[in-house]
Amino acid sequence: PTLDRDQRALALLELGQDYMSAGLFDRAESLFKELTEMRLHESQAYANLRTIYQQEKDWDACLSVAKKLERITGEPLRMERAHYYCELAQEACDRKDLDEAKDLLRKAHSIDKRCVRATILMGRLAERSGDFASAIRTYRQVEEQDADYLAEILPSLVECYRREGNRDELTSYLKRLSEKR
């Protein structure tokens, strides 16, 4: 009670970080939320909340906090937000809600067009539904996004070409990749 507002806020921040380090996320979360309500140490509080929510795999909360953190700090968190949408899409896939998964992956791409994970997941969804031509087009986008991930999609891409009965196009594509990469 004898602490002024700034001292109390600093104490809450330190205590929240201690709770977080000890794995007492619920206690840490309530302290960090209190800090955001006080509008003191907001960027640190939101960053810590995001860490907690990531640990708890609460992707909706991560998205919410990331948007607030972007607004406060001015630093873009596009890659992180796209990743959270991919996590939500993966959960939707696990529930067999493919329409929801596609919608979430579109959101990931709208935030970060270079999100390879979203592209790979979209390709897998197309492949899973038997739309091999669409899966091929989607998988081939990985080359432009980040060629380091080609090894990740190559077996699926080969399988899709095989299912389409289009070995000549596959051979041509692989030769071009070999020459280019």
Salt bridges, closest charged atoms under 4 A:
GLU29 OE2 - LYS33 NZ 3.24
GLU34 OE2 - ARG8 NH2 2.38
GLU42 OE2 - ARG39 NH1 3.87
GLU70 OE1 - ARG81 NH1 2.82
GLU87 OE2 - HIS83 NE2 3.52
GLU87 OE2 - ARG117 NH1 3.15
ASP103 OD2 - LYS107 NZ 3.86
GLU143 OE1 - ARG176 NH2 3.00
GLU143 OE2 - LYS180 NZ 3.36
GLU143 OE2 - ARG181 NH2 3.59
GLU152 OE2 - ARG124 NH2 3.38
GLU159 OE2 - ARG162 NH2 2.60
GLU159 OE2 - ARG163 NE 2.95
GLU169 OE2 - ARG140 NH1 3.52
